[in-house]
Amino acid sequence: MFARIVFLLLLALNIGVACWLYFAPQSSASQLPATDRGVPKLVLGDFNEWTRGLATQMLNERLQSVDLRTHLRDPHHATG
């Protein structure tokens, strides 16, 4: 009896989280703050994308990525 209740609660929890993720607004990537031209930007965050989606598309359109290998002393090893 207890195992059935726990199973049903976990099932309801999983369905609730799935619905919340499915219906969550996807427009947070379009709200990047404006900065001065020529000033480097550092964007940190967890965009919760398992595949390349809206956040990746918006960041690729607005920002330019940096190749970190040019800034390393030994290009074959990362520090840290």
N, CA, C and O atoms as a MOPAC input file, in Angstrom:
PM7 MOZYME 1SCF
protein

 N      0.81300 1    -1.18600 1     0.00000 1
 C      0.00000 1     0.00000 1     0.00000 1
 C      0.86800 1     1.26600 1     0.00000 1
 O      0.63900 1     2.18400 1    -0.78700 1
 N      1.86300 1     1.30200 1     0.89100 1
 C      2.76100 1     2.44800 1     0.97000 1
 C      3.55000 1     2.61400 1    -0.32400 1
 O      3.75200 1     3.73400 1    -0.79200 1
 N      3.99300 1     1.50700 1    -0.89900 1
 C      4.75400 1     1.56100 1    -2.15000 1
 C      3.90600 1     2.12600 1    -3.28500 1
 O      4.42300 1     2.85700 1    -4.13000 1
 N      2.62600 1     1.80400 1    -3.32100 1
 C      1.74100 1     2.33500 1    -4.35500 1
 C      1.55800 1     3.84600 1    -4.20000 1
 O      1.53500 1     4.57900 1    -5.18900 1
 N      1.42900 1     4.29600 1    -2.97700 1
 C      1.26400 1     5.72600 1    -2.72400 1
 C      2.52200 1     6.48600 1    -3.14300 1
 O      2.43900 1     7.53300 1    -3.78400 1
 N      3.69000 1     5.94800 1    -2.77400 1
 C      4.95400 1     6.58600 1    -3.15700 1
 C      5.09400 1     6.59900 1    -4.67400 1
 O      5.52600 1     7.59800 1    -5.24800 1
 N      4.73500 1     5.50400 1    -5.32100 1
 C      4.81200 1     5.43900 1    -6.77600 1
 C      3.90300 1     6.48800 1    -7.42100 1
 O      4.31900 1     7.18200 1    -8.34800 1
 N      2.68200 1     6.60400 1    -6.93900 1
 C      1.74900 1     7.57700 1    -7.50400 1
 C      2.20300 1     9.01100 1    -7.24900 1
 O      2.03700 1     9.87000 1    -8.11500 1
 N      2.77000 1     9.28300 1    -6.08400 1
 C      3.28900 1    10.61500 1    -5.80300 1
 C      4.46900 1    10.96800 1    -6.70800 1
 O      4.54900 1    12.08600 1    -7.21600 1
 N      5.37600 1    10.02700 1    -6.90700 1
 C      6.50800 1    10.26400 1    -7.79900 1
 C      6.05300 1    10.43800 1    -9.24500 1
 O      6.60700 1    11.25600 1    -9.97900 1
 N      5.05600 1     9.67700 1    -9.64600 1
 C      4.51200 1     9.81000 1   -10.99300 1
 C      3.88000 1    11.18600 1   -11.17800 1
 O      4.10100 1    11.84100 1   -12.19600 1
 N      3.10000 1    11.62100 1   -10.20400 1
 C      2.47100 1    12.93900 1   -10.28000 1
 C      3.53200 1    14.04800 1   -10.28000 1
 O      3.39700 1    15.03800 1   -10.99900 1
 N      4.56700 1    13.88300 1    -9.48800 1
 C      5.65300 1    14.84900 1    -9.45200 1
 C      6.35100 1    14.94000 1   -10.80400 1
 O      6.61200 1    16.04100 1   -11.28900 1
 N      6.65400 1    13.81200 1   -11.41200 1
 C      7.31600 1    13.80000 1   -12.71900 1
 C      6.43600 1    14.43300 1   -13.79200 1
 O      6.92900 1    15.18900 1   -14.62800 1
 N      5.15400 1    14.13600 1   -13.77600 1
 C      4.24800 1    14.72200 1   -14.75900 1
 C      4.14100 1    16.23700 1   -14.53800 1
 O      4.10500 1    17.00300 1   -15.50000 1
 N      4.09200 1    16.65800 1   -13.29100 1
 C      4.03100 1    18.08300 1   -12.98800 1
 C      5.27600 1    18.82500 1   -13.44500 1
 O      5.17000 1    19.91100 1   -14.01500 1
 N      6.45000 1    18.26100 1   -13.20700 1
 C      7.69800 1    18.89500 1   -13.64100 1
 C      7.77500 1    18.93100 1   -15.16200 1
 O      8.21200 1    19.92900 1   -15.73400 1
 N      7.35600 1    17.85400 1   -15.82300 1
 C      7.37000 1    17.82200 1   -17.28200 1
 C      6.44700 1    18.89800 1   -17.85600 1
 O      6.81800 1    19.56800 1   -18.81900 1
 N      5.28300 1    19.07200 1   -17.29900 1
 C      4.35500 1    20.11200 1   -17.75900 1
 C      4.91900 1    21.49900 1   -17.49800 1
 O      4.78600 1    22.38900 1   -18.33800 1
 N      5.53800 1    21.68900 1   -16.35700 1
 C      6.12800 1    22.97700 1   -16.03000 1
 C      7.24600 1    23.32300 1   -17.01600 1
 O      7.32100 1    24.46000 1   -17.48100 1
 N      8.11100 1    22.36600 1   -17.33900 1
 C      9.18600 1    22.61200 1   -18.29500 1
 C      8.64900 1    22.85200 1   -19.69600 1
 O      9.19300 1    23.67400 1   -20.43300 1
 N      7.59800 1    22.15200 1   -20.06900 1
 C      7.03200 1    22.28500 1   -21.40700 1
 C      6.35500 1    23.64600 1   -21.60600 1
 O      6.47900 1    24.25900 1   -22.66700 1
 N      5.64700 1    24.10500 1   -20.58900 1
 C      4.89900 1    25.34600 1   -20.71000 1
 C      5.64700 1    26.57300 1   -20.18800 1
 O      5.08300 1    27.66700 1   -20.17300 1
 N      6.89300 1    26.42000 1   -19.76200 1
 C      7.66700 1    27.55200 1   -19.24700 1
 C      7.96100 1    28.53600 1   -20.37800 1
 O      8.14400 1    28.11700 1   -21.52100 1
 N      8.00900 1    29.82400 1   -20.08300 1
 C      8.31100 1    30.80500 1   -21.13000 1
 C      9.73800 1    30.62400 1   -21.64500 1
 O     10.65300 1    30.32500 1   -20.87900 1
 N      9.91200 1    30.81000 1   -22.94600 1
 C     11.20800 1    30.59200 1   -23.58000 1
 C     11.87200 1    31.89000 1   -24.02600 1
 O     12.79900 1    31.84600 1   -24.83600 1
 N     11.43700 1    33.02600 1   -23.53400 1
 C     11.91600 1    34.30700 1   -24.04600 1
 C     13.00700 1    34.95400 1   -23.20400 1
 O     13.28700 1    36.13500 1   -23.41100 1
 N     13.63400 1    34.25600 1   -22.27500 1
 C     14.62300 1    34.88900 1   -21.40600 1
 C     15.90300 1    35.24000 1   -22.14800 1
 O     16.61100 1    36.15800 1   -21.73600 1
 N     16.22000 1    34.53500 1   -23.23200 1
 C     17.45000 1    34.82600 1   -23.96600 1
 C     17.36800 1    36.13800 1   -24.72100 1
 O     18.40300 1    36.74300 1   -25.00200 1
 N     16.18000 1    36.59600 1   -25.05600 1
 C     16.05500 1    37.83100 1   -25.81900 1
 C     16.18400 1    39.07500 1   -24.94900 1
 O     16.11200 1    40.18500 1   -25.47600 1
 N     16.36500 1    38.93800 1   -23.67700 1
 C     16.43800 1    40.07500 1   -22.76500 1
 C     17.87100 1    40.36900 1   -22.31900 1
 O     18.10700 1    40.66700 1   -21.14800 1
 N     18.82600 1    40.28600 1   -23.24800 1
 C     20.20700 1    40.60000 1   -22.90600 1
 C     20.34700 1    42.10000 1   -22.70200 1
 O     19.78400 1    42.87400 1   -23.47500 1
 N     21.08000 1    42.53100 1   -21.68300 1
 C     21.22000 1    43.96800 1   -21.44100 1
 C     22.09700 1    44.62500 1   -22.51100 1
 O     23.01700 1    44.00200 1   -23.03900 1
 N     21.80500 1    45.86800 1   -22.81700 1
 C     22.59000 1    46.62100 1   -23.79100 1
 C     23.84200 1    47.16900 1   -23.11800 1
 O     23.78500 1    47.63800 1   -21.98100 1
 N     24.97000 1    47.11000 1   -23.81700 1
 C     26.23400 1    47.64400 1   -23.29800 1
 C     26.87800 1    48.49600 1   -24.37700 1
 O     26.42100 1    48.51900 1   -25.52000 1
 N     27.93500 1    49.18900 1   -24.00900 1
 C     28.65700 1    50.04900 1   -24.94800 1
 C     29.41400 1    49.20500 1   -25.96400 1
 O     29.85300 1    48.09600 1   -25.66100 1
 N     29.56000 1    49.73700 1   -27.16000 1
 C     30.33900 1    49.04400 1   -28.19500 1
 C     31.81600 1    49.06000 1   -27.81100 1
 O     32.31300 1    50.04000 1   -27.25600 1
 N     32.50600 1    47.97100 1   -28.11100 1
 C     33.92700 1    47.87400 1   -27.82600 1
 C     34.24000 1    47.35100 1   -26.43600 1
 O     35.39700 1    47.05400 1   -26.13600 1
 N     33.24500 1    47.23300 1   -25.59300 1
 C     33.45000 1    46.72000 1   -24.24200 1
 C     33.19500 1    45.22000 1   -24.26800 1
 O     32.11700 1    44.78900 1   -24.67900 1
 N     34.17100 1    44.41000 1   -23.83700 1
 C     33.95500 1    42.95000 1   -23.84500 1
 C     32.82200 1    42.55200 1   -22.90700 1
 O     32.63100 1    43.16300 1   -21.85600 1
 N     32.08100 1    41.53700 1   -23.29100 1
 C     30.96600 1    41.03600 1   -22.48700 1
 C     31.30200 1    39.63800 1   -21.98700 1
 O     31.93600 1    38.84800 1   -22.68600 1
 N     30.88100 1    39.35600 1   -20.80100 1
 C     31.00900 1    38.02700 1   -20.23900 1
 C     29.61200 1    37.56500 1   -19.85000 1
 O     28.97200 1    38.16300 1   -18.98500 1
 N     29.14600 1    36.50600 1   -20.48600 1
 C     27.80500 1    35.99600 1   -20.22500 1
 C     27.94200 1    34.64600 1   -19.53800 1
 O     28.48500 1    33.70000 1   -20.10900 1
 N     27.45200 1    34.56400 1   -18.32200 1
 C     27.46900 1    33.32400 1   -17.56000 1
 C     26.03800 1    32.94400 1   -17.24300 1
 O     25.19200 1    33.80800 1   -17.01300 1
 N     25.77400 1    31.66600 1   -17.23100 1
 C     24.42700 1    31.25100 1   -16.87500 1
 C     24.17300 1    29.80500 1   -17.22800 1
 O     24.92100 1    29.17900 1   -17.97900 1
 N     23.12000 1    29.30600 1   -16.67700 1
 C     22.66400 1    27.96600 1   -16.98500 1
 C     21.41700 1    28.12300 1   -17.83900 1
 O     20.34200 1    28.43800 1   -17.32900 1
 N     21.56300 1    27.90300 1   -19.13100 1
 C     20.46000 1    28.12900 1   -20.04400 1
 C     19.60300 1    26.88000 1   -20.21800 1
 O     18.62900 1    26.90700 1   -20.97100 1
 N     19.93700 1    25.81100 1   -19.55300 1
 C     19.12900 1    24.59900 1   -19.49800 1
 C     18.75500 1    24.09000 1   -20.88900 1
 O     17.60000 1    23.76000 1   -21.15700 1
 N     19.75600 1    24.03300 1   -21.76200 1
 C     19.51900 1    23.52900 1   -23.11100 1
 C     20.32400 1    22.25400 1   -23.31000 1
 O     21.54600 1    22.25000 1   -23.16700 1
 N     19.64400 1    21.20000 1   -23.63100 1
 C     20.32900 1    19.95300 1   -23.93900 1
 C     20.66600 1    19.88600 1   -25.41200 1
 O     21.62400 1    19.22200 1   -25.80800 1
 N     19.89000 1    20.56600 1   -26.21600 1
 C     20.16300 1    20.68500 1   -27.65000 1
 C     20.26200 1    22.16700 1   -27.97600 1
 O     19.88000 1    23.01300 1   -27.16800 1
 N     20.76300 1    22.47300 1   -29.13400 1
 C     20.89400 1    23.88500 1   -29.51200 1
 C     19.52200 1    24.45600 1   -29.80900 1
 O     18.88700 1    24.09700 1   -30.80100 1
 N     19.06700 1    25.35400 1   -28.93500 1
 C     17.72600 1    25.90800 1   -29.05300 1
 C     17.72900 1    27.41500 1   -29.10600 1
 O     18.61700 1    28.02100 1   -29.70700 1
 N     16.73400 1    28.02800 1   -28.47500 1
 C     16.52100 1    29.46500 1   -28.54300 1
 C     17.66700 1    30.25600 1   -27.90900 1
 O     18.12600 1    31.24500 1   -28.48200 1
 N     18.12800 1    29.83100 1   -26.73900 1
 C     19.20400 1    30.57300 1   -26.07000 1
 C     20.49000 1    30.52600 1   -26.89200 1
 O     21.16900 1    31.54400 1   -27.02000 1
 N     20.83500 1    29.38200 1   -27.44500 1
 C     22.03400 1    29.26200 1   -28.26800 1
 C     21.91000 1    30.12200 1   -29.52100 1
 O     22.86500 1    30.79600 1   -29.90700 1
 N     20.76600 1    30.10400 1   -30.14200 1
 C     20.54100 1    30.88800 1   -31.35700 1
 C     20.67100 1    32.38800 1   -31.07100 1
 O     21.33700 1    33.10400 1   -31.81800 1
 N     20.04100 1    32.86100 1   -29.99900 1
 C     20.08900 1    34.28800 1   -29.66800 1
 C     21.50400 1    34.72700 1   -29.29500 1
 O     21.94400 1    35.80200 1   -29.70300 1
 N     22.22000 1    33.90600 1   -28.52400 1
 C     23.57500 1    34.27500 1   -28.12700 1
 C     24.52100 1    34.26900 1   -29.32200 1
 O     25.40700 1    35.12100 1   -29.39600 1
 N     24.36100 1    33.34000 1   -30.25500 1
 C     25.20000 1    33.31500 1   -31.45200 1
 C     24.94200 1    34.52700 1   -32.34300 1
 O     25.86200 1    35.01400 1   -33.00100 1
 N     23.71600 1    35.01400 1   -32.37400 1
 C     23.40100 1    36.19200 1   -33.18900 1
 C     23.97200 1    37.46900 1   -32.59100 1
 O     24.39900 1    38.35500 1   -33.33100 1
 N     23.98800 1    37.58000 1   -31.28100 1
 C     24.34500 1    38.84400 1   -30.63400 1
 C     25.77100 1    38.90400 1   -30.10400 1
 O     26.31300 1    39.99500 1   -29.92400 1
 N     26.38500 1    37.76400 1   -29.85200 1
 C     27.71000 1    37.75900 1   -29.23200 1
 C     28.71700 1    37.04900 1   -30.12100 1
 O     28.36000 1    36.28500 1   -31.01800 1
 N     29.97800 1    37.32300 1   -29.84700 1
 C     31.06300 1    36.70200 1   -30.58900 1
 C     31.87300 1    35.86000 1   -29.60100 1
 O     32.26800 1    36.34900 1   -28.54300 1
 N     32.11500 1    34.60700 1   -29.94500 1
 C     32.83900 1    33.73900 1   -29.01500 1
 C     34.34300 1    33.92800 1   -29.16900 1
 O     34.82300 1    34.42800 1   -30.18600 1
 N     35.07000 1    33.52000 1   -28.14600 1
 C     36.51400 1    33.67300 1   -28.10300 1
 C     37.14300 1    32.29200 1   -28.11000 1
 O     36.65500 1    31.37800 1   -27.44600 1
 N     38.23300 1    32.13700 1   -28.86500 1
 C     38.97700 1    30.89200 1   -28.85900 1
 C     39.98700 1    30.95000 1   -27.71700 1
 O     40.97600 1    31.67900 1   -27.79300 1
 N     39.73800 1    30.18700 1   -26.66800 1
 C     40.59200 1    30.25400 1   -25.47500 1
 C     41.97300 1    29.66500 1   -25.71400 1
 O     42.90300 1    29.97000 1   -24.96800 1
 N     42.13100 1    28.83400 1   -26.72900 1
 C     43.43900 1    28.22100 1   -26.97400 1
 C     44.49900 1    29.25400 1   -27.30700 1
 O     45.68000 1    29.01800 1   -27.05200 1
 N     44.11300 1    30.39800 1   -27.87200 1
 C     45.09900 1    31.43100 1   -28.19800 1
 C     45.62200 1    32.12800 1   -26.94500 1
 O     46.66900 1    32.77300 1   -27.00100 1
 N     44.93200 1    32.01700 1   -25.83200 1
 C     45.33600 1    32.67700 1   -24.59300 1
 C     46.06000 1    31.74600 1   -23.62900 1
 O     46.48700 1    32.18600 1   -22.56200 1
 N     46.20900 1    30.47800 1   -23.97800 1
 C     46.88600 1    29.52400 1   -23.11100 1
 C     48.37200 1    29.44500 1   -23.45100 1
 O     48.74600 1    29.57400 1   -24.61700 1
 N     49.21500 1    29.23700 1   -22.45400 1
 C     50.64600 1    29.06900 1   -22.69900 1
 C     50.90700 1    27.76000 1   -23.42300 1
 O     51.66700 1    27.72200 1   -24.39100 1
 N     50.28500 1    26.69600 1   -22.96100 1
 C     50.40400 1    25.39000 1   -23.59700 1
 C     49.05000 1    25.05800 1   -24.21100 1
 O     48.10500 1    24.77200 1   -23.47700 1
 N     48.93000 1    25.08900 1   -25.53500 1
 C     47.60900 1    24.90900 1   -26.15900 1
 C     47.02300 1    23.51100 1   -25.99100 1
 O     45.85200 1    23.29500 1   -26.30100 1
 N     47.81200 1    22.56800 1   -25.50900 1
 C     47.31100 1    21.20300 1   -25.35300 1
 C     46.72400 1    20.92500 1   -23.97200 1
 O     46.06800 1    19.90400 1   -23.76300 1
 N     46.96400 1    21.84500 1   -23.02500 1
 C     46.48300 1    21.63500 1   -21.65700 1
 C     45.78900 1    22.88900 1   -21.15300 1
 O     46.28300 1    24.00400 1   -21.32400 1
 N     44.65100 1    22.69200 1   -20.53700 1
 C     43.94500 1    23.80000 1   -19.89500 1
 C     44.41600 1    23.91400 1   -18.44600 1
 O     44.71300 1    22.90900 1   -17.80000 1
 N     44.48200 1    25.13200 1   -17.95100 1
 C     44.87400 1    25.31600 1   -16.56100 1
 C     43.68700 1    25.05300 1   -15.66100 1
 O     42.54000 1    25.29600 1   -16.03600 1
 N     43.96800 1    24.55800 1   -14.48000 1
 C     42.89100 1    24.33600 1   -13.51200 1
 C     42.44800 1    22.97800 1   -13.57000 1
 O     41.54400 1    22.59100 1   -12.83000 1

